[in-house]
Amino acid sequence: MASEQPKSVLKHPYLPKDLKLPLYISNVKSTTEILAILAVAAGFLVIFAWYLSGLKLRQQKFCFKRRMVLCWFFLCAFIHMVLEGYFAIYHATLAGHTSILGEMWKEYSKCDSRYISSDTFTVCMETITAAIDGPLALITFLAFIYGSNYRYGFQLMLSLFQLYGDVLYFSTEWKDGFVHGHTDDPLFFYFYFLFLNSLWIIIPTFLVIDALRHIASCQKVSDFYIDTYNRKMAKRNVSYYTNHHDKSK
């Protein structure tokens, strides 16, 4: 009679193959179901953000490009706080979770097993992202909705944080030799790992440039008015001194 296979060597789809996951339970939902749920949720959030960006809460309407950027901020707020927040809290027992968020992370871990194995860097990075980037993304969204003077400052901060975190994420895996995922798999490596994560490289880069341009434009206008004011004050002082000097004679 064959002996029962120990849980410590239970087969799992992650790399490296000798990775020990004693709590591992296979996903109940298929890859297609998980991706469909994620796509529907993301679509709903984008539609809701698009609706909010169209409300008359400020005098000037947003252009198409700006409304898409606001949808990005709103989607990021959800992803950072809910999805990544879930990982930050439950990373130690994630392998045994069967909730929809747990299964999403177990599915994603097929491209990067650092998530399923509670890798120190990944846990720290995701915790910071959930605690700081998430609320900041929501604050940035609301700052634009209500026309706050700080909106481009928040955009710059958020985008720099996202860019920095993603560069570290890619570079640490590159330094490790891409040993935590299936680099020959189109879905796991090219779609999950490269494409999805590259969004937090490409979009924040453009938003950093966009924020800098707007801040620079505001500074240019501010400098113009300050210089104009200073010249007027200088002329007034000269005129006052001249008149006072003539009277004294």
Backbone bond lengths (Angstrom), bond angles and torsions (degrees), N, CA, C in turn:
res aa  C-N    CA-C-N  psi(-1)  N-CA   C-N-CA  omega(-1)  CA-C   N-CA-C  phi
1 M - - - 1.465 - - 1.529 109.32 -
2 A 1.342 116.18 128.74 1.461 119.65 -176.41 1.521 110.33 -70.12
3 S 1.317 114.19 140.07 1.467 118.88 179.48 1.521 109.58 -76.24
4 E 1.322 115.05 151.02 1.469 120.51 -179.06 1.519 110.02 -71.04
5 Q 1.333 117.12 138.56 1.462 121.82 -176.78 1.527 109.68 -72.23
6 P 1.336 117.83 129.71 1.456 120.30 179.81 1.518 111.37 -62.16
7 K 1.353 116.32 148.28 1.455 120.51 -179.61 1.525 111.87 -65.18
8 S 1.330 116.43 -28.73 1.461 119.94 -176.36 1.515 112.90 -65.95
9 V 1.357 116.67 -20.99 1.462 120.01 179.33 1.527 110.46 -115.41
10 L 1.314 115.17 22.94 1.448 120.40 178.57 1.522 109.67 -58.82
11 K 1.311 116.80 134.63 1.459 120.73 -177.54 1.520 110.88 -68.61
12 H 1.316 114.58 138.11 1.464 121.21 178.14 1.526 107.93 -143.20
13 P 1.321 118.51 165.01 1.475 121.33 -175.50 1.525 114.74 -89.41
14 Y 1.323 117.39 14.33 1.464 120.10 -172.34 1.523 112.61 -102.38
15 L 1.331 113.79 157.52 1.463 120.96 176.14 1.524 109.25 -110.55
16 P 1.344 116.64 148.24 1.470 127.72 -4.01 1.538 111.72 -69.68
17 K 1.308 116.05 158.94 1.461 121.73 -174.75 1.522 113.06 -62.55
18 D 1.340 116.36 -27.72 1.460 119.14 -178.36 1.534 112.60 -87.64
19 L 1.322 116.82 11.24 1.455 121.06 178.01 1.527 109.69 -64.69
20 K 1.311 117.18 125.96 1.459 121.54 -177.15 1.518 110.72 -92.32
21 L 1.323 114.60 120.57 1.468 121.65 179.38 1.527 108.69 -131.93
22 P 1.323 117.35 78.74 1.469 121.04 -175.60 1.528 114.29 -62.64
23 L 1.321 117.98 -21.59 1.464 121.14 -179.17 1.530 112.86 -93.45
24 Y 1.333 116.72 0.07 1.459 120.02 -170.47 1.532 113.49 -62.36
25 I 1.339 113.50 132.44 1.461 122.56 172.96 1.527 106.95 -130.40
26 S 1.312 117.23 133.39 1.463 121.06 -179.78 1.524 110.86 -63.20
27 N 1.322 115.86 149.10 1.463 120.64 178.21 1.522 111.47 -64.31
28 V 1.312 115.66 142.10 1.465 121.35 176.09 1.525 109.33 -79.74
29 K 1.328 115.86 -41.28 1.463 120.78 -178.50 1.528 110.33 -86.07
30 S 1.317 115.86 148.39 1.462 121.26 178.89 1.528 109.93 -78.64
31 T 1.324 115.55 167.25 1.461 120.70 177.17 1.521 111.21 -57.77
32 T 1.317 117.44 -42.26 1.467 122.10 -179.69 1.520 110.85 -61.49
33 E 1.325 116.75 -43.67 1.472 120.62 -179.71 1.527 111.45 -64.50
34 I 1.316 116.31 -42.81 1.469 120.77 -179.52 1.517 110.68 -64.00
35 L 1.333 117.20 -46.12 1.463 120.95 179.66 1.528 111.46 -65.24
36 A 1.335 116.51 -35.93 1.470 120.48 179.63 1.530 110.31 -66.48
37 I 1.326 117.03 -43.37 1.467 121.40 178.98 1.525 110.36 -63.10
38 L 1.314 115.48 -43.38 1.470 120.33 179.52 1.529 110.97 -64.17
39 A 1.330 116.68 -41.34 1.467 121.04 -179.70 1.530 111.22 -66.27
40 V 1.317 116.76 -41.42 1.469 120.81 179.09 1.531 110.45 -65.17
41 A 1.335 116.57 -43.47 1.464 120.76 178.89 1.525 111.05 -62.55
42 A 1.331 116.26 -44.98 1.462 120.46 178.97 1.522 110.65 -63.99
43 G 1.329 116.93 -40.55 1.458 120.92 178.65 1.521 112.06 -62.85
44 F 1.319 116.34 -42.26 1.469 120.74 178.44 1.528 110.88 -62.65
45 L 1.322 117.44 -43.31 1.462 121.59 -179.82 1.525 111.34 -64.23
46 V 1.330 116.62 -40.93 1.468 120.76 179.02 1.530 110.33 -65.01
47 I 1.327 117.23 -43.16 1.468 121.30 179.31 1.532 110.35 -63.53
48 F 1.333 116.59 -42.15 1.465 120.76 179.69 1.527 110.99 -65.08
49 A 1.343 116.42 -42.88 1.462 120.52 178.54 1.528 110.43 -65.34
50 W 1.329 116.79 -38.34 1.460 120.97 177.82 1.527 110.48 -62.05
51 Y 1.331 115.40 -41.06 1.477 120.29 178.03 1.527 110.68 -63.53
52 L 1.329 117.48 -46.40 1.467 121.11 -179.68 1.526 111.56 -62.47
53 S 1.329 116.00 -37.47 1.468 119.53 -178.58 1.522 112.11 -70.41
54 G 1.334 117.03 -14.95 1.449 120.99 179.45 1.518 114.04 -94.78
55 L 1.341 117.15 -5.44 1.461 120.60 178.88 1.523 110.65 -71.02
56 K 1.312 116.13 149.69 1.465 120.84 -177.93 1.529 110.73 -84.86
57 L 1.320 115.84 69.91 1.458 121.36 179.17 1.524 111.68 -99.17
58 R 1.318 116.11 -5.15 1.462 122.09 178.02 1.520 108.55 -145.19
59 Q 1.327 117.70 161.20 1.457 121.47 -175.08 1.526 113.06 -66.65
60 Q 1.323 116.33 -45.32 1.463 120.74 -176.43 1.525 110.83 -92.28
61 K 1.327 116.69 132.38 1.461 120.81 179.68 1.524 110.45 -77.18
62 F 1.321 115.69 151.80 1.461 121.27 176.83 1.528 109.80 -79.84
63 C 1.323 115.87 142.75 1.461 120.29 173.47 1.525 109.31 -78.04
64 F 1.315 115.96 171.39 1.468 120.72 -178.40 1.527 111.53 -57.52
65 K 1.328 116.02 -45.79 1.464 120.71 -178.55 1.525 111.48 -60.60
66 R 1.332 116.57 -44.13 1.461 119.75 -178.62 1.517 111.62 -67.77
67 R 1.311 117.43 -35.78 1.468 120.57 178.29 1.523 110.71 -66.41
68 M 1.333 116.92 -36.58 1.463 120.02 176.03 1.528 110.87 -65.72
69 V 1.329 116.40 -38.47 1.468 120.68 177.22 1.526 110.17 -63.67
70 L 1.337 116.81 -40.16 1.463 120.49 178.10 1.529 111.08 -64.78
71 C 1.320 116.54 -37.12 1.474 120.01 175.14 1.524 110.42 -61.97
72 W 1.333 116.41 -38.54 1.461 121.67 177.27 1.528 110.70 -62.14
73 F 1.340 117.61 -46.01 1.464 121.01 179.07 1.524 111.04 -60.24
74 F 1.327 116.16 -44.29 1.469 120.87 -177.48 1.527 110.61 -66.18
75 L 1.327 116.36 -42.15 1.467 120.81 177.99 1.522 110.57 -64.44
76 C 1.333 117.06 -41.32 1.466 121.31 178.01 1.526 111.29 -61.72
77 A 1.331 116.48 -40.00 1.464 120.31 179.48 1.520 110.48 -59.19
78 F 1.332 116.94 -42.74 1.463 121.10 179.27 1.529 110.74 -67.68
79 I 1.318 116.88 -48.08 1.461 120.82 -177.69 1.531 111.00 -61.42
80 H 1.329 116.52 -46.06 1.461 120.21 -177.64 1.529 112.01 -67.15
81 M 1.320 116.86 -48.01 1.465 119.92 -173.85 1.524 113.42 -78.94
82 V 1.342 116.97 -41.44 1.472 119.95 -175.11 1.527 111.66 -89.29
83 L 1.328 116.63 -59.24 1.459 120.11 -175.13 1.530 111.78 -68.39
84 E 1.336 115.96 -53.08 1.463 119.47 -179.71 1.528 111.81 -74.29
85 G 1.320 115.70 -28.18 1.463 119.01 174.53 1.524 111.84 -64.41
86 Y 1.331 115.99 -37.11 1.470 121.02 176.99 1.524 110.15 -61.70
87 F 1.331 115.13 -44.88 1.463 118.66 178.91 1.517 111.31 -63.24
88 A 1.324 117.26 -43.02 1.467 120.98 -178.25 1.521 111.62 -59.85
89 I 1.324 117.13 -33.42 1.467 121.14 -178.24 1.532 112.16 -83.79
90 Y 1.334 116.43 -42.10 1.477 120.09 -170.38 1.528 114.19 -110.32
91 H 1.324 118.88 17.23 1.468 120.98 -174.39 1.525 113.27 -57.22
92 A 1.329 117.44 -33.83 1.471 120.83 -174.97 1.525 112.45 -68.71
93 T 1.332 117.79 -28.05 1.470 121.28 -177.17 1.527 112.12 -117.74
94 L 1.316 116.58 14.74 1.459 121.60 -173.32 1.526 113.08 -58.32
95 A 1.314 117.46 -34.44 1.470 121.67 -176.13 1.525 112.63 -60.26
96 G 1.323 116.81 -24.35 1.464 120.07 -177.80 1.516 114.15 -102.40
97 H 1.337 118.01 6.02 1.466 120.37 -177.02 1.525 111.97 -82.68
98 T 1.335 114.61 143.85 1.468 120.40 176.86 1.533 111.50 -122.50
99 S 1.334 117.13 10.63 1.465 120.36 174.64 1.526 108.45 -71.74
100 I 1.319 117.34 164.61 1.461 119.91 -177.35 1.531 110.75 -63.42
101 L 1.342 117.67 -40.79 1.467 119.67 178.49 1.527 111.01 -68.62
102 G 1.318 116.29 -38.49 1.461 120.16 177.48 1.517 111.61 -62.86
103 E 1.328 116.55 -42.54 1.466 120.43 -179.53 1.528 111.37 -70.76
104 M 1.324 116.55 -29.84 1.466 119.06 175.10 1.527 110.58 -63.23
105 W 1.337 115.68 -42.89 1.461 119.14 179.74 1.529 111.41 -70.54
106 K 1.315 117.31 -34.98 1.467 119.78 177.35 1.527 110.70 -67.71
107 E 1.319 115.75 -33.71 1.464 120.21 176.16 1.527 110.15 -68.61
108 Y 1.336 116.29 -46.45 1.467 119.94 -179.94 1.525 111.24 -64.11
109 S 1.319 117.28 -32.28 1.468 121.34 -178.14 1.520 112.80 -63.20
110 K 1.316 117.30 -13.71 1.462 120.56 176.36 1.529 111.19 -66.22
111 C 1.330 115.88 -22.12 1.466 119.13 176.83 1.523 110.93 -98.63
112 D 1.335 117.14 -15.20 1.461 121.29 -179.26 1.526 108.93 -156.89
113 S 1.324 116.37 95.45 1.466 120.92 -174.62 1.520 113.43 -72.40
114 R 1.323 117.69 -1.11 1.459 119.79 176.01 1.522 110.64 -62.29
115 Y 1.323 116.04 -25.77 1.468 119.86 179.57 1.523 111.74 -74.39
116 I 1.304 117.16 -39.48 1.460 120.37 -176.90 1.533 111.77 -79.61
117 S 1.356 116.11 -18.71 1.468 120.11 -177.46 1.524 113.11 -103.98
118 S 1.327 117.33 9.91 1.474 121.71 177.44 1.523 111.88 58.60
119 D 1.310 116.79 45.79 1.460 121.70 177.62 1.531 109.86 -59.04
120 T 1.336 116.58 136.12 1.464 121.53 -173.71 1.525 112.41 -58.79
121 F 1.332 116.89 -48.78 1.460 119.64 -179.52 1.523 111.05 -60.93
122 T 1.317 116.83 -45.70 1.457 121.00 -176.98 1.523 111.54 -63.06
123 V 1.328 116.78 -42.54 1.465 120.49 179.31 1.529 110.52 -63.54
124 C 1.320 117.12 -45.74 1.465 120.83 -179.76 1.527 111.12 -64.08
125 M 1.324 116.58 -44.22 1.458 120.84 -178.60 1.523 111.23 -63.53
126 E 1.335 116.69 -46.70 1.460 120.48 -177.94 1.528 111.78 -69.06
127 T 1.317 117.10 -33.42 1.465 120.15 178.06 1.525 110.48 -65.84
128 I 1.330 116.07 -44.34 1.469 120.51 177.68 1.524 110.21 -64.21
129 T 1.322 116.39 -41.20 1.462 120.85 179.71 1.521 111.13 -62.00
130 A 1.342 116.08 -44.61 1.470 120.40 -179.51 1.522 111.88 -66.80
131 A 1.332 116.33 -39.44 1.467 120.97 -175.00 1.523 113.60 -80.58
132 I 1.343 117.57 -30.05 1.464 120.57 -174.96 1.534 111.64 -111.85
133 D 1.335 116.74 -55.60 1.464 120.03 -176.01 1.529 112.19 -63.52
134 G 1.329 116.73 -38.22 1.465 120.37 -178.62 1.520 112.91 -61.02
135 P 1.339 118.03 -59.54 1.470 119.27 177.07 1.526 112.75 -59.47
136 L 1.329 117.13 -36.56 1.463 120.37 -179.80 1.528 111.40 -65.39
137 A 1.330 116.74 -36.22 1.474 120.40 177.55 1.526 109.99 -64.88
138 L 1.329 117.05 -40.80 1.464 120.63 178.34 1.526 110.88 -67.80
139 I 1.322 116.87 -40.96 1.468 121.25 177.73 1.529 110.23 -62.78
140 T 1.329 117.01 -40.97 1.465 121.16 178.97 1.525 110.67 -63.14
141 F 1.324 115.91 -43.79 1.468 120.68 177.65 1.530 110.62 -58.66
142 L 1.324 116.92 -48.88 1.461 121.14 -179.03 1.524 111.89 -67.22
143 A 1.341 116.79 -33.51 1.467 120.76 178.81 1.522 110.76 -62.01
144 F 1.327 117.16 -38.53 1.461 120.24 177.31 1.522 111.06 -73.96
145 I 1.318 116.56 -40.82 1.464 120.34 -179.10 1.527 110.97 -58.54
146 Y 1.329 116.62 -41.54 1.461 121.03 -176.48 1.536 113.39 -99.10
147 G 1.332 117.47 6.17 1.452 121.13 174.84 1.512 115.20 69.26
148 S 1.320 117.42 36.95 1.460 120.72 179.62 1.529 111.19 -66.59
149 N 1.319 115.98 144.45 1.464 120.57 177.14 1.526 112.24 -66.51
150 Y 1.318 116.80 -16.35 1.465 121.58 -177.03 1.530 112.68 -94.58
151 R 1.323 117.89 6.15 1.467 119.91 -169.79 1.536 112.88 -61.56
152 Y 1.316 118.04 -41.95 1.465 118.71 -178.94 1.526 111.64 -76.84
153 G 1.319 116.36 -25.17 1.464 119.43 172.58 1.513 110.88 -66.41
154 F 1.345 116.35 -42.90 1.468 120.32 176.57 1.524 110.91 -64.57
155 Q 1.337 116.57 -40.83 1.467 120.33 178.28 1.521 110.88 -59.97
156 L 1.318 116.31 -42.91 1.465 120.78 179.91 1.525 111.28 -64.03
157 M 1.332 116.86 -45.89 1.463 121.27 179.95 1.522 111.17 -61.38
158 L 1.330 116.25 -50.87 1.462 120.96 -178.19 1.520 111.37 -59.17
159 S 1.317 116.89 -47.49 1.464 120.99 -176.41 1.521 111.72 -65.78
160 L 1.327 117.32 -37.40 1.464 120.72 177.08 1.526 110.95 -66.14
161 F 1.332 117.32 -41.84 1.465 121.17 177.92 1.528 110.27 -61.31
162 Q 1.341 116.16 -45.98 1.464 120.47 -178.88 1.522 111.06 -64.40
163 L 1.308 115.79 -43.34 1.468 121.06 -179.10 1.524 110.58 -63.50
164 Y 1.317 116.37 -45.64 1.464 121.21 -179.65 1.536 111.05 -62.20
165 G 1.323 116.72 -45.23 1.465 120.57 -179.41 1.512 112.44 -63.55
166 D 1.330 116.83 -41.59 1.461 119.98 -178.03 1.520 112.14 -71.91
167 V 1.333 117.05 -35.28 1.466 120.26 176.01 1.527 109.68 -62.66
168 L 1.327 116.74 -42.90 1.468 120.15 176.68 1.523 111.01 -63.35
169 Y 1.329 116.42 -40.61 1.465 121.51 -179.09 1.527 110.79 -60.52
170 F 1.320 116.60 -48.87 1.463 120.61 179.55 1.529 111.59 -67.27
171 S 1.319 116.58 -44.23 1.464 120.54 -174.10 1.523 112.52 -67.44
172 T 1.325 117.56 -36.05 1.475 119.41 179.02 1.528 111.15 -68.55
173 E 1.322 116.84 -37.93 1.465 119.37 177.54 1.528 110.88 -69.97
174 W 1.331 116.03 -38.35 1.468 119.71 175.96 1.535 110.15 -61.99
175 K 1.339 116.63 -42.39 1.467 121.33 179.06 1.519 111.51 -62.62
176 D 1.345 116.86 -33.26 1.468 121.24 178.76 1.521 112.90 -79.39
177 G 1.329 117.01 -8.35 1.461 120.27 178.40 1.515 114.59 86.52
178 F 1.330 117.96 22.86 1.467 123.11 179.21 1.534 111.97 52.70
179 V 1.317 115.58 45.93 1.472 120.27 -176.73 1.522 112.44 -89.29
180 H 1.328 117.32 -3.62 1.467 119.53 -173.94 1.517 113.96 -100.41
181 G 1.319 117.80 6.69 1.455 119.61 -179.48 1.511 112.75 -153.35
182 H 1.330 114.60 170.67 1.464 121.72 -179.30 1.526 109.26 -86.07
183 T 1.325 117.12 95.78 1.465 120.82 -175.34 1.532 113.28 -71.85
184 D 1.320 117.27 -12.24 1.466 120.19 -179.92 1.526 112.29 -97.98
185 D 1.331 116.65 3.74 1.460 119.98 -177.25 1.534 110.16 -98.64
186 P 1.335 118.75 122.24 1.475 121.55 -178.21 1.529 113.49 -60.16
187 L 1.335 117.07 -38.95 1.463 120.68 -177.95 1.517 111.59 -74.61
188 F 1.331 116.70 -51.92 1.459 120.57 -173.78 1.528 112.66 -71.62
189 F 1.320 116.90 -45.46 1.464 119.36 -175.31 1.525 112.23 -87.78
190 Y 1.326 117.59 -52.62 1.460 120.02 -172.80 1.533 113.09 -77.53
191 F 1.337 116.85 -34.51 1.465 118.57 -179.97 1.529 111.80 -91.67
192 Y 1.349 116.95 -57.69 1.466 119.55 -178.60 1.527 111.76 -62.79
193 F 1.321 115.92 -58.75 1.464 120.56 -170.49 1.526 113.05 -75.75
194 L 1.337 116.71 -52.82 1.468 119.33 -174.25 1.525 112.90 -79.98
195 F 1.340 116.57 -56.38 1.457 119.20 -173.17 1.524 112.73 -66.08
196 L 1.333 117.60 -54.98 1.459 119.99 -175.91 1.528 112.08 -60.32
197 N 1.318 116.92 -43.51 1.469 119.38 -178.83 1.520 112.33 -73.21
198 S 1.327 117.26 -29.13 1.463 119.61 179.85 1.526 111.66 -66.13
199 L 1.331 117.69 -20.90 1.464 120.63 176.79 1.523 110.72 -60.42
200 W 1.357 116.32 -33.67 1.460 120.86 179.96 1.533 112.00 -85.93
201 I 1.329 115.45 7.43 1.464 121.61 168.74 1.527 109.29 -104.48
202 I 1.328 115.36 -50.00 1.468 121.24 -173.96 1.526 111.97 -69.73
203 I 1.332 116.78 -54.04 1.472 120.08 -175.41 1.526 112.31 -65.00
204 P 1.344 119.87 -48.30 1.470 118.25 177.05 1.528 113.98 -59.64
205 T 1.339 117.38 -32.70 1.466 119.82 178.07 1.524 110.74 -61.82
206 F 1.326 116.22 -46.50 1.460 119.97 177.32 1.528 111.66 -64.16
207 L 1.330 116.65 -37.37 1.460 119.94 -178.30 1.524 112.00 -72.59
208 V 1.323 117.28 -30.60 1.468 120.54 173.76 1.529 109.41 -63.37
209 I 1.338 116.19 -47.04 1.472 121.04 178.85 1.530 110.29 -62.49
210 D 1.324 116.10 -42.71 1.465 120.89 179.74 1.526 111.28 -61.87
211 A 1.325 116.75 -44.73 1.465 120.85 179.95 1.523 110.99 -64.94
212 L 1.325 116.97 -42.29 1.464 120.52 179.82 1.531 111.08 -62.76
213 R 1.319 116.74 -39.40 1.466 120.25 179.21 1.526 111.13 -63.99
214 H 1.339 116.88 -43.58 1.457 120.03 -179.89 1.527 111.61 -68.06
215 I 1.319 116.45 -41.35 1.471 120.09 178.67 1.525 110.17 -65.31
216 A 1.348 116.94 -40.94 1.463 120.99 178.53 1.526 111.13 -64.12
217 S 1.350 116.84 -38.88 1.467 120.57 178.43 1.520 111.06 -64.28
218 C 1.334 115.34 -42.73 1.470 119.86 178.15 1.527 110.79 -64.24
219 Q 1.328 116.27 -38.89 1.465 120.14 178.93 1.522 110.82 -65.98
220 K 1.332 116.08 -37.21 1.464 120.71 179.02 1.524 110.75 -63.28
221 V 1.346 115.56 -44.43 1.463 120.28 178.48 1.523 110.41 -65.28
222 S 1.321 115.86 -42.56 1.469 120.76 179.25 1.525 110.90 -61.66
223 D 1.328 116.22 -44.51 1.475 120.36 178.72 1.526 111.28 -61.55
224 F 1.339 116.23 -38.68 1.466 120.40 -179.65 1.530 111.08 -62.05
225 Y 1.328 116.00 -48.05 1.458 119.81 -178.96 1.526 112.03 -69.19
226 I 1.317 116.20 -35.97 1.462 119.18 177.31 1.522 110.65 -65.83
227 D 1.346 116.14 -43.77 1.465 120.17 178.51 1.528 111.10 -63.71
228 T 1.357 115.46 -42.18 1.471 119.66 178.18 1.525 111.06 -61.10
229 Y 1.331 114.94 -44.59 1.468 120.18 178.88 1.534 110.74 -62.58
230 N 1.322 116.78 -43.42 1.471 120.49 -179.31 1.528 111.61 -64.01
231 R 1.356 116.37 -39.01 1.468 119.62 178.25 1.524 111.15 -65.44
232 K 1.342 116.62 -41.63 1.460 120.26 177.98 1.522 111.42 -62.47
233 M 1.336 115.41 -42.66 1.460 119.55 179.53 1.526 110.81 -65.25
234 A 1.358 115.61 -37.59 1.467 119.42 179.55 1.521 110.56 -65.27
235 K 1.341 116.49 -42.37 1.460 120.58 178.27 1.521 110.69 -64.69
236 R 1.320 116.45 -40.89 1.461 120.40 179.81 1.523 110.61 -64.15
237 N 1.317 116.27 -39.82 1.457 119.82 179.36 1.530 111.71 -66.63
238 V 1.370 114.41 -40.48 1.464 118.83 178.60 1.526 110.34 -64.10
239 S 1.356 115.94 -43.77 1.455 121.00 179.65 1.518 111.38 -62.43
240 Y 1.338 114.29 -42.72 1.461 118.42 179.39 1.528 111.03 -64.24
241 Y 1.323 115.89 -42.10 1.470 119.76 -179.11 1.529 110.71 -65.30
242 T 1.368 114.81 -40.94 1.468 119.43 -178.84 1.538 111.19 -64.08
243 N 1.352 114.53 -46.71 1.479 118.71 -179.83 1.519 111.33 -64.23
244 H 1.305 116.38 -42.03 1.460 120.88 179.96 1.528 110.79 -65.29
245 H 1.342 115.56 -37.57 1.468 120.28 -179.73 1.526 111.47 -68.25
246 D 1.395 115.81 -39.64 1.455 120.60 -179.98 1.523 111.32 -66.47
247 K 1.337 116.41 -39.21 1.456 120.91 179.38 1.528 111.75 -65.86
248 S 1.331 114.65 -34.97 1.451 118.34 -178.65 1.521 112.45 -67.50
249 K 1.354 116.27 -21.78 1.443 120.72 179.36 1.543 109.51 -77.33
